Amino acid sequence: AMIPEFWLTECGQSATGALLDYIVQNHAAAPLLANQAASQSMSIYELMNKILLSMAHEQNMSFPSALSQDTHVLPDFHGNRSPVADPKSKGVICGLTLDTSEKHLALLYLATIQGIAYGTRHIVEHCNAHGHKIDTLLACGGLAKNSLYIQEHADIMGCPIILPRENENVLLGAAILGVVAAEKFDGVRDAMKALNAAGKVVRPSSDPRVKKYHDAKYQIFRSLYEQQLSHRSTMAQALH
C-alpha cells in the first residue's frame, strides 16, 4: 500500500455507483423522476429516498427496507471481483413485474442497494474467516453522501460506519498526497492525522426485525449465485 508499514487487502465489487446509474437510467420512469427531481432542486437519488419513506408509511411497513421483500438483486452485472473472483458471473434481478411506475423504480433502486450491501457482507465475512477482524467500516466517495446507501450497509453489515468529516473526502485524499509530495509533512501518516478526521457515525438499527429480515435476504442473495453456477453447468453440458 502507499502508507509505509501498512498492508492492503484490496477487496472490491465490480460495479456499485455505475450499477445504480444503470438500473435507474434503463427504467421507463427515469425521465419523469429526473424532471421531478430537477424541479425540486435535488438529485434523482434523493427523490427516490423520499419516495421510499412515503411508500413505507403508506404500506404501514415497520421499516423501509421491508419494501424489497419480493425483489432480490445479485449485483454481478460486470462479473464478481470479490470474494469469488468470477468474471463470468452475471447480474440477476428476481421479482420483476410489468410495473413501470416511479414507485417501482424506487423499489428496484432499494433492492439494488441492498444487493450491493450483501456483496459487501459476503466480502467481509470471507475476510474475517481468513484472519481479519473487521468490525467497523469507513465510508468515502460519492455514495457516502447517500444516507439510504449508508444506513442499508450498516443494517446489513451489523456494524457501525464512520463517515469522514469532509464531504469531498476523495479530493482531500488527493490534497494529502499533494502536501506530502511538496514535503510539507514528514510522511503520509502525519498528513493524514493533521488534515483528516472522523465525522458522523451511522449505526445499525437496534430493531431485531431488521436483522432478521436482512439475514433472510442475504441467504437468498447467496443462493442466486449458487443457482447461476448450476444453470451455467447445465447449459455447458447441453452444448457439449
N, C-alpha and C positions, 0 to 999 in steps of 0.2 A: 504494500500500500504506500501512499505518498507520505504517510506520517511515520517517522522513524520509530522503531521498536514496536510497531503495531502490525498485526497480520490482518488480511482482509479475506473473509469468506464471502465471495460475491454470489449471492442467490438473487434471481430476479424472474419476473414474468415478461413474456414476450410483448405483450400489449396491455396497457391499462388505460391511460388517458386517451390514446388513439382508439382503443376498443369502444370506450364510451362515446366518443365522437362518431364512430362508425354506426353504432346502434341507433343513435339519435338521428343522424343525417339520412339514414336509409329507411326511416319510418314515415308513413304518409302524413302524420300530424306535425312533422318537424317544421315546415314553413309557417304554419299557423301559430305554433308555440313560439317560434323565433320572433314573429311580428308582435305577439302579445308581450314577450319579454322586453323587446326594444321599446314598446310604448310605455313600459313601467320602469325603464332605465335599469334593468337588471339582466343578468345572463340567463340563458335558457335553463341552465342547471339550477340556478336559484329559484326560478319559477317552478320547476318540477319538484324541488324540495317542498315548496309551499303547497303544491297540488297534492303531494303525498300526505302531508299533515291533514289537509282538508278531507281527503279520502278516508283516512283512518278515523277521523271524527265522524264522518257520515256513516261509516260502517260499524261504529262502536267497537273499533279494534282496541285491545288493551295496549298495544304498542305498534307503531307504524310498520316495523319490519314484517309483521304477520301478513301484510298485504300480498306478499310474494309466495304465499303457501302453495300455490298451484303452478308457479313458474320457477324453473331451475335452469341455471346457466353454467356451462363449462366454458371458461373464457379462453380456451386454447385456439383462438381464431388465427394465430400466427405461430402455431406449434407450442410445445411446452418446454420452456427453458429450465425451470427448476420446479420440483426436485426430480422429475422422471427423465428430463432431458430427451424428449421425444419430438423431433421436428415434424413427424408425420401426424401428430395429434391435431385434431380439428375441433372447432368450436361447436357447442351444442346448446340449443335452446329448447327446453321441454315445457310444453304448456301453451303453445300458441293457439290463438283463435282467429276469427275473421275481424276482430275488433281493430279499428284504425283510429280510435279516438285519442285525444290528448292524454286522457287518464291512462289509457293502455300504454302509451309511450312512457309516461312517468313510472308505471309499474315495471316495464321492461328495463328501464334505467335502474330502478332499485334492485331488481334481481341480478343485473349485471354487476353492480357494485358489490353485492353480496358474493357473487361468484368469484370476483377478484379477491375479496377478503378471505374466502375459503381457500383460495390458492395460496395466499399468504400464510394462513394457518397450516396448510399442508407443508409448506417450506419450513416453517419454524418448528413444527413437530418433528420433521426429519432431522433438522439440525440438532435439536435437543436430544434426540435419540442417539446422536453420534458425538456426544461430548460437549456440546454447547449448553449454556444455561441462560436462555433468552426469556426474560420476564417483563421487559418494558420495550416499547417501540418509540423511535424518534422519527417524526414525520417531517418531510421537506418537499419542496417543489409545488407546482400549481395545485395539485389535488389536496394538499394540506390545507388549502383555503376553503375546501368544501366541507361544511360541518357534517352533512349526512355521510359522506365518504369516511370521514374520520370516526364518527360515532359507530357506524356499522363495523368498522375494523376493530374498534375497542370491544364491542359486544361479542363479536365472533372470535377474537383472539382471547378474550377474557383477561386482558391486561391493560394497564394504562398506556396512553400515547402522549408523549411530550411534544408540544408544538414549539417551534422557535419563536423567540421574542420578535424578531424582524420578519415582516411579511414576505419581503423579497429575499428569502434566505439563500437562494441559489446565486443571486448577484453578490450577496455578502460573502459567500464562499469564494467566488472569483476575486473579490476585493482582498480577502485574507491572503490568498496566494500572491496577489499583486504586491501587497506591502511586504511580504516575506521576500519576494524576488527583489524588491527595492532595498532590502536589508534594513527595514525599519524595526524588525523584531529579530530575535536570535534564532527563531525557528517557527515552524507551523503551529506547534502546540502552544507556544507563548502568544502568538497572534490570535489563536482560537480563544484562549482564555480571556484575552483583553477585549475582543470585539464581538464575541458570540455569547448568548445566554439563553436559558430555557424560558419559555413563556407559559402559556396555558397548558394545563394537564387535563386530558379528556379520559375519564374513567369508564369502565364497562358498567352497564346497567346493573343495579342491585336486585332487579326483579328476577326471581328464579325461572319464570316462564320464558324470559328472553333467552337465557342459556339453554333451556330445554329445546326451544324452537330451533336455535341455530345448530345445536348438536344433531338434531334430526335432519336438518337441511344439509349439513356437512356430510353426513353419511350418504345422502342422495348424490351430492356433488362427487364424492369419491367413486360411487358406483357408475356414474356417467362415463368416466374414463375406462373403467374395467369393462363396461358393456361395449365401448368403442373398440377395445382390443379384441373382444370376442367377434364383433362384426367384421373387423379387418381380417381376422384369421379365416372366418367363414368365406369371405369373398376371395381371399388369396387361394384357398383350396379350390374354389369354383373355377378359377382361371388357370389352374394347372392340371 
